[in-house]
């Protein structure tokens, strides 16, 4: 009963915080760059595409998580055309989208952004093999990818590198309800530093769930959690997300 009360109070707090952010920023569902605050790590969340409620879980839930207590200054967009003009204004690019990004100038701009030493966080749908005509994205930024996932349900997550800043203040093992992505590293890529793995229920099969893609200049984090509120509303997810943003921003 105590845990249920805590979960309820957490959701009430997050709702009130979200409404406060909306009031202060004048955000609305129809705007492509909707939620902004004025302090903290400058973060652009990109959503949009299929099979997920990007507005609810990335535009709303994750924006609230990151904006709380001035941790981050958050802008959300589902307008692919708006990314390039916003890149000079941010510290971390947070991609969750699986909608097409076909503009060669945008593709180059994302690579240039990381090459300049900035941070890139790739979450859930953005770690998929989405674009057959852009293999460099998965090979060099994601460091691999997924073409399938286990049936939506509960599974165990194990932290395998508890010393990394991204895994600080996170229990070494936890159970979560989500889509378990069958993430496979690319042997031709730069290599991964795997921080957490997911175990397929009833088996010993594991897949990378949280990792750092090695890069000589930028900081890249891959994170396969995030299908819906069973992940986004959990404190462990929120801690990992904030840690990933902070580390990517070199803060």
N, C-alpha and C positions, 0 to 999 in steps of 0.2 A: 504493500500500500504506500509506504514511504517513497519508493522509486516512482510509482505512478504519479504521486503528488509532485515530486521533483520534475518529472517530465512535463506535466501540465503547466507548472509555473515557468519552466524554461520556454515553452511554446508561447505563453502569454507575454513573457518578457520580450521575446523575439518579435511578436506581432506589434507590440507597442513601439519597439525600436524601429521596426520597418515603417510604421505609420509616421513616426517622427522624422525619419530620413526623407520620406516622401513629402512631408509638409515643408521641411526646410529647403529641399532641393526642387520642389515643384515638379516631381517626376510624374509621368503618366504612361500607361501601357502603350500609347501610340508613338512615343518618341524612341528613336533608335539609340540615342545616348541618354539613358534615363536617370540613373542614380549617381549623384556626385556628392562628395563631402570635400572639405577644404584642407584636411590635414592628413598626415600619415603617408604610408607607402603608396605611391601613385600607381594604381592598378586598373588595367582595362580588361574586363571580362567580355569575351566574345561568345555568343550563343547562336542558336538557330539551326534548323535542320529537322530530321525526322526521328520518330520513336521516343522522344523525350520531351518533358514539359520544361523547356529552357527558361521561360519567363518565371515560372514558380520557383524552380530550384536554383537557378543561377542568377537571374536578374533580381529575384527577391531574397531567397534564403541566404545564398552565399554573399550577396552584397551586404546584408544585415550583419552576418558573421564578421566580415572583414571591416566594416565601418564602425563596429562597436568600440567605444572608448577611444576613438580617433586612431585606431591601429592602421587603417588604410584610407586613402582617398579613392573612391571607387567610381568608375564609369562602366556602364553596361551598354553593349550594342549588339544588335543582330543584323545590322547593316554592314555587309562586307565592304562596301565602298567607303565607309567611314574610318576604317582601320588605319590606313596610311597617314591621314592628317593627324591622327591622335598619337601615333608612335613617338614623336619627339617630346610629348608631354608626359610620358609614363616611365616608370621604373620596371614594371612587370607586365608582360602580356600573358593573360590567362585564357587559353583556348579550351572551350568545352564543345564547340560546334562540330557538326558533321555535315553542314551544308557546303556546297562547292566553293572553292576559292580558286578560280580559274585565271584570274588576272596575273600575268607574268610579273608585272610591276609589284603587285602585292606579295607574291611568293618571294621575290628578291628582297623586298623590304623586311619580311619576317626574318630571313636569313641574315640580312645586314644588321638588324636589331640585335640579334644574339651575338653576332660577330663584334659588335661594338661594346660588348661586355654587359649587356642588360639581361634581365631574367625572363625565362619562359616557363610557364606551368601548363602542362597538357593533361586534361582531366577527362576521364570516362570516354565519351564518344570521340574526342580528339585524339585518342590513342589507337583508334581503329584504322584498318587499311581502307581509307575512304576514297582515295584518289589514285587510280591506276596510272594516270598521266603525270603524277608527281611523286615518283618513288623516292626522291631525295628527302622528302618530308619525313617519311617513316624511317628511312635508313639512317639519316644524320641527326634528326631532331628527336623523334620518338625512340630511336634505337631498336626498332622492331615494330610490333603491332599485333592486333587481334583480328581474326576473321570469324570468330564465333565465341559464344559464351555458354556457361552452364545454365540450366533452368533457374530462373529467379527464385531465390530462397536463401536460407541461412548457411553460412560457412565460417570457418575459423581463419583468422588472420594472425600471423606470427611476425613480430619484429625480429629481423635477423642482423640488424646493425643498430644497436641501442645507443651507440656513441655519437651518431650523427645528429646535428642540430635539428633536423626535420623530425626526428623521432623522440625528441625530448618531451617529458611529461606525458608520455603515452604508455599504457600498460603493455607488457611484452606480448600478451596474447589477448585477443578479444573476438567475440562473435558478432557478425553483422548480417543483415538481410539486404541482398543486392544482386546484381548480375556479376557472376564471377567470370571475368574475361580470361580467355585462353591466350594470354600475352606470350608471344615468342620473340626473344631477342634476335636481332639481325646479325648474323655472323660476319657480314661485310661492314657493319656499322662501327662507330667509335668505341663501343663497349658501354656496359651499364654497371653502376654500383647499386645493387639491389638492397633496399632497406627493409622491405616487408614482402612476405609471400602469402598467398591464399591457398588453402587446401581444399580440394574437391571432397565434399562429404562422402564418407564411406570408402575412401581410397587414400593412397599415399601420394597421389598426384598433386603437384603444386605448380603455381604460376607466379611470376613477379606481379606484385600489386602496387608497389611504391618503389621508385628508383630515381637515380640521378643519371642522366645521359652525359657521358664524358664530353667535354668541350674545352678547347684551349683558352677561350676568352669569356664566353657567356656561362650562365648557370641555367640548366634545364632540369625540370622535375617532371616525371611521369607518374600518373595516379589514376588507377582504373576504377575507383569507387565513384558513386554518384548518380545512380539511376533515378532515385526519388527520395522522399523524405525519410525513409528508413535509414538512409545514410546521412543526408544533409542536416537532419535535426539532432544527430547524435553528437555529444560533446567530443568523442574521440575523433570523429571526422572533422569537426570544426577546429580542433587543436592541430591535427595534421595539416589541414589547409592553411591555417595561419602560419604554422612553422615553415611550410613550403614557400609561401609568398615572402616571408621574412628572409629566408635563406637565399632565395632567388634574387632578392633586391640587395643582398649583401648588407643587411641591417643587423 
